Amino acid sequence: MKLLNYVEAVFRKNKLSAVSIVLISIIFLLRKRRRRSKNLIRVSERHLKPVGHGAGTLIELGQVEKGIVELSQNMKGAMKVGLLLRLTGPHLDSEKLSFALNVLQKRHPLLRSKLVRVNQELFLKEDASLRITVNRYLRKNPDSYLDVWMERSRIGAQLNTSLLEIHLFEGDSNSEADMLFVMDHAFCDGLSITNLSSELLKILSGTEDFDTKVSLKLAKPLDALCLTGLDSGFPGSFVRIKKTFKILVSALLKKTPAYYPVGTMVKPMDMAEKCTCNPHTVEVENVKGLLTKCKANKVTLGNLITACFAYEIGQVIKHIGEDDRKLSLSVVADTRKLYASPLEYHHLGFHVSSRQDYQIASESIPDQKTLSEEDFWNLARDVKAYYQGVDEKHPLYLAQFLAPYFTYTAGTTHDTFATLAITNWGRLNIGPEFGSWEVKDIFGLTNNLHMLMPTLIVSSFRGRLRMSNFVSEPAASRSRSIEIMNAVKERMVSMIESP
């Protein structure tokens, strides 16, 4: 840890040397090769070769996948992803659930694979005997899942076991039940784990709309697929190098953004051990009314949400008066649609990358607590204009830096992070009824306890907009975070109700 801090200090003093070192590191990572094996599916072949159920095949991980796994193991489960389904209906029969999970494993190669180490290197390996872990609990109240989530989310990526675990919370009689899916972010994202939960319910209810006897092929990982979406060929390589170098230099020269409101001082390297990542959640009931207003003002809902949080966080920071740096909001982009051959959502995997951060100076945030509605829509239009000016393929270029970032820097310093990360899961497209079961609610979870920067998960389900801000306490201020979330909700509700 001391070595990492020393390297960071050197980088900040001599940024030209830093650029050279990072570029050499990236080239080394990309050029790394190993001896050929007939039982090894390489990254470049993952989408081509069929993977036989239980064949014992080793599957090469992408560099980003490796980086996230190592981050998870080193930082108490960092970037773990959770999904909660709130159901009503009869108790789930154990045999029926086991059968449905076996069908799901035959469809998804990742679900019948486990993490292994061979000669100190991480691989995935197929295992015919592998079973998805299901744990059952008594559902005492709607928050019964939280303690289990907090416990499981702090466990780093594990070897020789299923990549997915399910926790089922049921009452004494037929009533509401909660089904919690937990998986490392290296092997799923919000969209793919949501689709996975829908497929499980379809199998349980006999309403599947896909061939349960056909296995999907493994998708290429993020870093490999991003390269196919960038400029190729000899001339294209110069364009790619130029843009990549420009992004790298910009990142190194970028000033540290304002911190999210701080609570009790916790050293960055101690956060994973000493912090708890609690969700602060608000809901806006009439998302349709909000979308209508956004359309009338020629902005997206995402533009409005970014503007709301920039303003409300800025208000709190200005009130505290200890941080006059620019706010920086990092908006996560789904890279699937940017690939040369777009990837479908049913493929499990990590396929998100941050777009260029939206920044706003403290002095640009008005002091008055209430803005006119038109002033606020102008702020949302400013967010829209900013992102329209960003290269659409920027997330693909940025993905080239994620492997060394996750492997070497995340969790060691606050300085490279934004004020807030926003990930929009969109409208959660899952049917209301599956045979005897009805989905009453669904929402995402994440483990962000290793960073001061919170992660905001935005989603909508059945006409409700849900915003959950995952804040590392006590490093980040709980009271300030609740204040920000309530202010955002009040502003959105007032915008819906205004004539």
NUMI-362358 format. One line per 3 residues: number of its first residue (from 1); their letters; for each residue x, y, z of C-alpha. Coordinates in Angstrom, 2 decimals. Example, Ala and Ser with C-alpha at 12.3 -4.5 7.8 and 13.67 -1.06 7.14 Angstrom:
BEGIN
1	AS	12.30,-4.50,7.80 ~ 13.67,-1.06,7.14 $
! end
This chain:
BEGIN
1	MKL	0.00,0.00,0.00 ~ 2.87,2.35,0.81 ~ 4.39,1.52,-2.56 $
4	LNY	1.15,2.48,-4.34 ~ 1.03,5.78,-2.50 ~ 4.67,6.44,-3.46 $
7	VEA	3.97,5.63,-7.13 ~ 0.97,7.99,-7.05 ~ 3.15,10.78,-5.66 $
10	VFR	5.74,10.21,-8.40 ~ 3.03,10.26,-11.06 ~ 1.75,13.61,-9.85 $
13	KNK	5.23,15.18,-9.83 ~ 6.28,13.94,-13.25 ~ 3.21,13.48,-15.42 $
16	LSA	5.15,12.94,-18.67 ~ 6.93,9.94,-17.15 ~ 3.58,8.77,-15.83 $
19	VSI	2.12,8.76,-19.33 ~ 5.02,6.66,-20.61 ~ 4.83,4.18,-17.74 $
22	VLI	1.07,3.71,-18.05 ~ 1.29,3.26,-21.83 ~ 4.04,0.64,-21.44 $
25	SII	1.93,-1.12,-18.78 ~ -1.09,-1.20,-21.06 ~ 0.94,-2.55,-23.98 $
28	FLL	2.38,-5.23,-21.65 ~ -1.07,-6.21,-20.46 ~ -2.46,-6.40,-23.98 $
31	RKR	0.51,-8.36,-25.37 ~ 0.63,-10.94,-22.60 ~ 0.46,-14.49,-24.04 $
34	RRR	0.64,-18.04,-22.74 ~ 1.41,-21.47,-24.11 ~ -1.33,-23.00,-26.24 $
37	SKN	-3.57,-25.65,-24.66 ~ -6.24,-27.72,-26.35 ~ -8.45,-27.26,-23.26 $
40	LIR	-8.10,-23.47,-23.22 ~ -10.61,-21.12,-24.79 ~ -8.85,-17.83,-25.34 $
43	VSE	-10.52,-14.43,-25.13 ~ -10.46,-14.09,-28.93 ~ -12.25,-17.44,-29.30 $
46	RHL	-14.88,-17.17,-26.58 ~ -17.68,-16.18,-28.95 ~ -16.75,-18.82,-31.54 $
49	KPV	-16.23,-22.09,-29.70 ~ -19.06,-24.11,-28.19 ~ -18.48,-24.90,-24.54 $
52	GHG	-19.51,-28.44,-23.63 ~ -21.36,-28.86,-20.34 ~ -18.85,-30.22,-17.84 $
55	AGT	-16.00,-30.49,-20.34 ~ -13.41,-29.24,-17.86 ~ -12.38,-26.51,-20.28 $
58	LIE	-10.32,-23.58,-19.04 ~ -11.65,-20.22,-20.15 ~ -9.29,-17.26,-20.40 $
61	LGQ	-10.45,-14.14,-18.58 ~ -10.31,-10.68,-20.10 ~ -7.99,-8.20,-18.42 $
64	VEK	-10.93,-6.17,-17.05 ~ -12.54,-9.32,-15.63 ~ -9.26,-10.20,-13.91 $
67	GIV	-8.92,-6.67,-12.57 ~ -12.41,-6.67,-11.03 ~ -11.91,-10.13,-9.52 $
70	ELS	-8.64,-9.04,-7.91 ~ -10.26,-5.81,-6.68 ~ -13.10,-7.85,-5.16 $
73	QNM	-10.66,-10.18,-3.42 ~ -8.47,-7.35,-2.13 ~ -11.23,-4.90,-1.16 $
76	KGA	-13.85,-6.94,0.71 ~ -16.14,-7.76,-2.20 ~ -15.82,-4.40,-3.96 $
79	MKV	-18.18,-4.00,-6.94 ~ -20.41,-6.91,-5.97 ~ -23.79,-6.67,-7.75 $
82	GLL	-27.12,-7.61,-6.21 ~ -30.67,-7.78,-7.55 ~ -33.76,-8.14,-5.37 $
85	LRL	-37.04,-9.56,-6.68 ~ -40.07,-9.00,-4.46 ~ -42.62,-11.70,-5.24 $
88	TGP	-46.07,-12.78,-4.11 ~ -47.28,-16.34,-4.48 ~ -46.81,-19.84,-3.10 $
91	HLD	-43.57,-21.00,-1.51 ~ -40.96,-22.01,-4.06 ~ -40.57,-25.79,-4.05 $
94	SEK	-36.91,-26.76,-3.55 ~ -36.92,-29.46,-6.24 ~ -38.65,-27.21,-8.75 $
97	LSF	-36.18,-24.40,-8.05 ~ -33.20,-26.77,-8.39 ~ -34.55,-28.02,-11.74 $
100	ALN	-35.01,-24.45,-13.03 ~ -31.49,-23.48,-11.95 ~ -30.04,-26.53,-13.72 $
103	VLQ	-31.82,-25.47,-16.91 ~ -30.43,-21.97,-16.47 ~ -26.92,-23.38,-16.05 $
106	KRH	-27.22,-25.33,-19.30 ~ -28.18,-22.09,-21.06 ~ -25.43,-19.87,-19.59 $
109	PLL	-21.80,-21.11,-19.71 ~ -20.77,-18.70,-16.93 ~ -23.26,-20.31,-14.54 $
112	RSK	-21.69,-23.74,-14.99 ~ -18.17,-22.38,-14.56 ~ -16.09,-21.58,-11.49 $
115	LVR	-13.05,-19.43,-10.79 ~ -9.81,-21.39,-10.47 ~ -6.12,-20.56,-10.16 $
118	VNQ	-3.67,-22.39,-12.40 ~ -0.01,-21.49,-11.94 ~ -1.10,-18.41,-9.96 $
121	ELF	-3.29,-17.18,-12.83 ~ -7.08,-16.85,-12.79 ~ -9.27,-18.80,-15.20 $
124	LKE	-12.84,-19.98,-15.44 ~ -13.35,-23.74,-15.59 ~ -16.40,-25.76,-16.48 $
127	DAS	-17.61,-28.19,-13.85 ~ -20.48,-30.65,-14.43 ~ -21.03,-31.06,-10.69 $
130	LRI	-21.35,-27.32,-10.00 ~ -24.62,-26.23,-8.40 ~ -25.88,-22.71,-7.77 $
133	TVN	-26.00,-21.95,-4.07 ~ -29.50,-21.26,-2.68 ~ -29.94,-20.20,0.96 $
136	RYL	-33.37,-19.89,2.61 ~ -34.35,-17.50,5.41 ~ -37.45,-16.47,7.31 $
139	RKN	-38.76,-13.18,5.98 ~ -39.56,-11.16,9.10 ~ -40.01,-7.78,7.37 $
142	PDS	-39.30,-6.06,4.02 ~ -35.73,-5.29,5.12 ~ -34.81,-8.85,6.11 $
145	YLD	-32.56,-9.16,3.06 ~ -30.37,-6.19,4.01 ~ -28.26,-7.92,6.68 $
148	VWM	-27.58,-10.85,4.35 ~ -26.74,-8.50,1.48 ~ -24.34,-6.54,3.70 $
151	ERS	-22.63,-9.77,4.78 ~ -22.41,-11.41,1.34 ~ -21.44,-8.22,-0.48 $
154	RIG	-18.30,-8.00,1.68 ~ -17.02,-11.42,0.58 ~ -14.50,-11.23,-2.24 $
157	AQL	-14.70,-13.30,-5.41 ~ -14.35,-16.94,-4.36 ~ -12.63,-19.85,-6.06 $
160	NTS	-14.11,-23.28,-6.85 ~ -17.75,-22.35,-6.32 ~ -20.71,-21.04,-8.31 $
163	LLE	-20.37,-17.46,-9.59 ~ -24.02,-16.84,-8.70 ~ -25.66,-17.28,-5.32 $
166	IHL	-29.34,-16.87,-4.49 ~ -30.86,-16.00,-1.11 ~ -34.58,-16.66,-0.64 $
169	FEG	-36.61,-14.94,2.11 ~ -40.08,-16.38,2.72 ~ -42.78,-15.86,5.33 $
172	DSN	-44.58,-18.56,7.30 ~ -47.44,-18.76,4.80 ~ -48.01,-17.94,1.13 $
175	SEA	-47.23,-14.24,1.01 ~ -44.47,-11.92,-0.11 ~ -41.06,-13.42,-0.70 $
178	DML	-37.74,-11.81,-1.60 ~ -35.24,-13.43,-3.96 ~ -31.76,-11.91,-3.78 $
181	FVM	-29.29,-12.59,-6.60 ~ -25.61,-11.90,-5.80 ~ -22.75,-11.98,-8.31 $
184	DHA	-19.38,-10.33,-8.83 ~ -19.47,-7.41,-11.26 ~ -16.74,-9.09,-13.35 $
187	FCD	-19.36,-11.53,-14.67 ~ -22.57,-9.48,-14.81 ~ -23.99,-5.98,-14.90 $
190	GLS	-27.41,-4.58,-14.06 ~ -28.97,-5.40,-17.42 ~ -27.72,-8.96,-17.72 $
193	ITN	-28.55,-9.98,-14.13 ~ -32.05,-8.51,-14.53 ~ -32.54,-10.59,-17.67 $
196	LSS	-31.22,-13.65,-15.81 ~ -33.83,-13.24,-13.05 ~ -36.56,-12.97,-15.68 $
199	ELL	-35.38,-16.17,-17.37 ~ -35.44,-18.03,-14.05 ~ -39.04,-17.00,-13.39 $
202	KIL	-40.03,-18.03,-16.92 ~ -38.54,-21.49,-16.42 ~ -40.25,-21.85,-13.02 $
205	SGT	-43.63,-20.90,-14.50 ~ -43.23,-22.80,-17.77 ~ -43.50,-19.62,-19.84 $
208	EDF	-39.99,-19.58,-21.31 ~ -39.67,-17.96,-24.74 ~ -36.22,-19.38,-25.51 $
211	DTK	-34.89,-22.84,-26.29 ~ -33.88,-24.33,-22.94 ~ -31.85,-27.09,-24.62 $
214	VSL	-29.49,-24.75,-26.45 ~ -26.48,-23.26,-24.71 ~ -25.47,-19.68,-25.40 $
217	KLA	-21.88,-19.09,-26.38 ~ -19.59,-17.07,-24.17 ~ -19.49,-13.41,-25.13 $
220	KPL	-16.12,-11.76,-25.55 ~ -15.23,-9.64,-22.51 ~ -15.50,-5.86,-22.48 $
223	DAL	-11.88,-5.05,-23.34 ~ -11.83,-7.40,-26.35 ~ -15.20,-6.27,-27.72 $
226	CLT	-14.29,-2.60,-27.33 ~ -11.35,-3.03,-29.70 ~ -13.67,-4.34,-32.42 $
229	GLD	-15.75,-1.16,-32.14 ~ -12.80,1.20,-32.56 ~ -10.99,2.33,-35.68 $
232	SGF	-9.22,-0.63,-37.26 ~ -6.66,-1.21,-39.97 ~ -3.34,0.55,-40.41 $
235	PGS	-4.73,4.13,-40.74 ~ -7.28,3.46,-38.02 ~ -4.58,2.42,-35.57 $
238	FVR	-3.08,5.91,-35.71 ~ -6.48,7.43,-34.93 ~ -6.91,5.02,-32.03 $
241	IKK	-3.46,5.75,-30.61 ~ -4.01,9.51,-30.93 ~ -7.39,9.46,-29.19 $
244	TFK	-6.22,7.02,-26.53 ~ -3.17,9.16,-25.75 ~ -5.33,12.29,-25.55 $
247	ILV	-7.71,10.64,-23.05 ~ -4.79,9.38,-20.97 ~ -3.06,12.76,-20.79 $
250	SAL	-6.39,14.47,-19.99 ~ -7.00,12.01,-17.14 ~ -3.54,12.53,-15.67 $
253	LKK	-3.78,16.31,-15.85 ~ -7.33,16.44,-14.54 ~ -7.65,18.16,-11.19 $
256	TPA	-9.10,16.27,-8.26 ~ -12.88,16.86,-8.16 ~ -14.82,17.96,-5.11 $
259	YYP	-15.42,15.17,-2.61 ~ -18.89,13.94,-1.82 ~ -19.82,15.38,1.63 $
262	VGT	-17.44,13.74,4.09 ~ -18.47,12.24,7.43 ~ -15.92,10.68,9.79 $
265	MVK	-12.36,10.58,8.49 ~ -11.41,7.09,7.32 ~ -8.12,6.48,5.54 $
268	PMD	-8.70,5.38,1.91 ~ -6.86,2.09,2.40 ~ -9.03,1.30,5.46 $
271	MAE	-12.43,1.99,3.88 ~ -13.13,-1.54,2.69 ~ -12.55,-2.81,6.23 $
274	KCT	-14.21,-0.06,8.29 ~ -17.10,1.18,6.12 ~ -20.59,-0.12,5.42 $
277	CNP	-22.26,0.60,2.08 ~ -25.84,1.60,2.86 ~ -28.42,2.48,0.19 $
280	HTV	-30.24,5.79,0.62 ~ -33.35,5.41,-1.54 ~ -36.13,7.70,-2.76 $
283	EVE	-38.94,7.00,-5.21 ~ -40.95,9.27,-7.49 ~ -44.34,7.75,-8.26 $
286	NVK	-45.32,9.44,-11.54 ~ -42.37,8.76,-13.81 ~ -44.63,9.12,-16.86 $
289	GLL	-45.41,12.71,-15.89 ~ -41.70,13.40,-15.45 ~ -40.92,11.92,-18.87 $
292	TKC	-43.60,14.11,-20.44 ~ -42.01,17.21,-18.91 ~ -38.56,16.11,-20.07 $
295	KAN	-39.81,15.59,-23.61 ~ -41.44,19.03,-23.64 ~ -38.14,20.59,-22.54 $
298	KVT	-36.09,18.53,-25.02 ~ -33.96,16.69,-22.47 ~ -33.75,13.08,-21.31 $
301	LGN	-34.63,11.85,-17.85 ~ -30.94,11.07,-17.39 ~ -30.04,14.70,-18.17 $
304	LIT	-32.52,15.88,-15.54 ~ -31.27,13.45,-12.89 ~ -27.65,14.52,-13.49 $
307	ACF	-28.65,18.19,-13.23 ~ -30.61,17.58,-10.02 ~ -27.73,15.86,-8.27 $
310	AYE	-25.17,18.38,-9.51 ~ -27.29,21.19,-8.06 ~ -28.23,19.56,-4.75 $
313	IGQ	-24.74,18.19,-4.00 ~ -23.35,21.59,-4.94 ~ -25.73,23.30,-2.52 $
316	VIK	-24.55,21.11,0.36 ~ -20.86,21.49,-0.49 ~ -21.19,25.28,-0.77 $
319	HIG	-23.03,25.37,2.57 ~ -20.20,23.43,4.22 ~ -17.76,25.87,2.64 $
322	EDD	-14.66,23.67,2.77 ~ -14.35,22.56,-0.87 ~ -14.34,24.95,-3.83 $
325	RKL	-13.27,22.41,-6.48 ~ -15.44,21.45,-9.43 ~ -18.12,18.84,-8.97 $
328	SLS	-17.70,15.84,-11.26 ~ -20.52,13.45,-12.11 ~ -19.52,10.25,-13.89 $
331	VVA	-22.33,8.80,-16.00 ~ -21.97,5.09,-16.82 ~ -22.65,3.99,-20.40 $
334	DTR	-23.80,0.60,-21.68 ~ -21.16,-0.35,-24.23 ~ -23.13,-3.22,-25.84 $
337	KLY	-24.80,-0.93,-28.38 ~ -21.44,0.62,-29.33 ~ -19.75,-2.61,-30.39 $
340	ASP	-19.18,-3.35,-34.08 ~ -21.67,-6.21,-33.63 ~ -24.01,-5.12,-30.79 $
343	LEY	-24.21,-7.57,-27.90 ~ -27.57,-8.72,-26.58 ~ -28.59,-8.33,-22.94 $
346	HHL	-28.98,-12.05,-22.25 ~ -25.20,-12.53,-22.34 ~ -23.83,-12.36,-18.81 $
349	GFH	-20.82,-10.09,-18.41 ~ -19.45,-6.70,-17.40 ~ -20.24,-4.37,-20.30 $
352	VSS	-20.35,-0.86,-18.88 ~ -17.84,1.98,-18.97 ~ -17.98,5.57,-17.76 $
355	RQD	-18.56,8.41,-20.18 ~ -16.52,11.58,-19.79 ~ -17.41,13.23,-16.49 $
358	YQI	-19.81,16.18,-16.45 ~ -18.20,18.94,-14.41 ~ -19.61,22.13,-12.96 $
361	ASE	-17.77,24.80,-10.96 ~ -19.07,25.72,-7.52 ~ -19.50,29.36,-8.53 $
364	SIP	-21.79,28.27,-11.38 ~ -24.28,26.82,-8.91 ~ -26.73,29.53,-7.77 $
367	DQK	-26.79,30.33,-4.05 ~ -30.57,30.55,-3.74 ~ -32.25,27.41,-2.48 $
370	TLS	-34.99,27.65,-5.08 ~ -34.36,28.20,-8.76 ~ -37.03,29.14,-11.24 $
373	EED	-38.24,26.06,-13.10 ~ -36.91,27.43,-16.38 ~ -33.45,27.96,-14.84 $
376	FWN	-33.44,24.34,-13.79 ~ -34.45,23.05,-17.21 ~ -31.62,25.16,-18.63 $
379	LAR	-29.21,23.32,-16.33 ~ -30.54,19.99,-17.67 ~ -30.08,21.29,-21.24 $
382	DVK	-26.49,22.18,-20.36 ~ -25.92,18.56,-19.27 ~ -27.44,17.35,-22.54 $
385	AYY	-25.29,19.68,-24.63 ~ -22.18,18.54,-22.78 ~ -22.76,14.86,-23.48 $
388	QGV	-23.75,15.51,-27.08 ~ -20.27,16.96,-27.51 ~ -18.58,13.81,-26.21 $
391	DEK	-17.40,11.26,-28.78 ~ -19.97,8.45,-28.83 ~ -17.15,5.89,-28.71 $
394	HPL	-15.48,7.50,-25.69 ~ -16.59,4.62,-23.39 ~ -14.84,2.16,-25.72 $
397	YLA	-11.58,4.10,-25.54 ~ -11.94,4.47,-21.78 ~ -12.40,0.72,-21.39 $
400	QFL	-8.76,0.25,-22.42 ~ -7.72,1.75,-19.07 ~ -10.11,-0.16,-16.83 $
403	APY	-7.89,-3.23,-16.36 ~ -4.89,-1.44,-14.80 ~ -7.29,0.91,-12.98 $
406	FTY	-9.16,-1.89,-11.23 ~ -5.98,-3.90,-10.64 ~ -3.67,-1.23,-9.28 $
409	TAG	-5.43,1.99,-8.24 ~ -9.03,1.50,-7.11 ~ -9.36,1.57,-3.35 $
412	TTH	-6.00,3.20,-2.71 ~ -6.87,6.89,-3.13 ~ -9.82,9.26,-3.42 $
415	DTF	-8.10,11.51,-5.90 ~ -8.90,9.68,-9.13 ~ -12.64,9.40,-8.49 $
418	ATL	-15.56,11.62,-9.41 ~ -17.89,13.24,-6.88 ~ -20.69,10.82,-7.81 $
421	AIT	-21.11,7.92,-10.25 ~ -24.53,7.49,-11.87 ~ -25.58,4.20,-13.45 $
424	NWG	-28.98,4.04,-15.10 ~ -30.48,0.55,-15.30 ~ -33.40,2.04,-17.22 $
427	RLN	-36.87,0.55,-17.25 ~ -36.58,-2.88,-15.70 ~ -38.19,-4.98,-18.37 $
430	IGP	-39.62,-7.88,-16.44 ~ -43.18,-9.14,-16.73 ~ -45.69,-8.70,-13.89 $
433	EFG	-46.86,-12.31,-13.69 ~ -45.14,-15.68,-14.01 ~ -47.70,-18.41,-13.44 $
436	SWE	-48.61,-18.37,-9.74 ~ -46.05,-15.69,-8.93 ~ -46.31,-11.95,-9.34 $
439	VKD	-43.37,-9.53,-9.32 ~ -44.27,-6.68,-6.98 ~ -40.92,-4.88,-7.09 $
442	IFG	-37.37,-5.21,-8.38 ~ -34.26,-3.15,-7.70 ~ -30.49,-3.27,-7.94 $
445	LTN	-27.76,-3.20,-5.29 ~ -24.02,-2.62,-5.34 ~ -21.07,-2.72,-2.99 $
448	NLH	-19.17,0.57,-3.14 ~ -17.68,0.55,0.36 ~ -14.08,0.92,-0.82 $
451	MLM	-14.64,4.44,-2.24 ~ -15.77,7.81,-0.94 ~ -17.53,8.37,-4.28 $
454	PTL	-21.05,6.91,-4.00 ~ -22.75,5.01,-6.81 ~ -26.30,6.05,-7.68 $
457	IVS	-28.45,3.31,-9.26 ~ -31.40,4.70,-11.21 ~ -34.21,2.47,-12.47 $
460	SFR	-37.92,2.53,-13.18 ~ -40.49,-0.19,-12.64 ~ -44.23,0.02,-13.22 $
463	GRL	-44.35,3.79,-13.41 ~ -42.08,4.46,-10.39 ~ -38.67,6.06,-10.60 $
466	RMS	-36.28,4.64,-8.03 ~ -32.95,6.27,-7.08 ~ -30.69,4.41,-4.65 $
469	NFV	-27.47,6.09,-3.59 ~ -24.93,3.60,-2.18 ~ -22.87,5.57,0.30 $
472	SEP	-19.84,4.35,2.27 ~ -20.52,5.22,5.89 ~ -19.10,6.70,8.03 $
475	AAS	-16.50,8.04,5.54 ~ -19.32,9.79,3.66 ~ -21.89,11.73,5.66 $
478	RSR	-25.15,9.84,6.19 ~ -27.15,12.92,7.20 ~ -25.90,14.98,4.24 $
481	SIE	-26.63,12.14,1.84 ~ -30.21,11.79,3.09 ~ -30.59,15.56,2.78 $
484	IMN	-29.43,15.42,-0.86 ~ -31.72,12.51,-1.76 ~ -34.80,14.13,-0.20 $
487	AVK	-34.04,17.43,-1.95 ~ -33.78,15.68,-5.33 ~ -37.12,13.94,-4.78 $
490	ERM	-38.85,17.17,-3.71 ~ -37.56,18.97,-6.77 ~ -38.72,16.26,-9.17 $
493	VSM	-42.15,16.03,-7.57 ~ -42.54,19.81,-7.79 ~ -41.58,19.73,-11.47 $
496	IES	-44.22,17.08,-12.14 ~ -46.92,19.05,-10.30 ~ -46.11,22.43,-11.80 $
499	P	-48.46,23.57,-14.61 $
! end
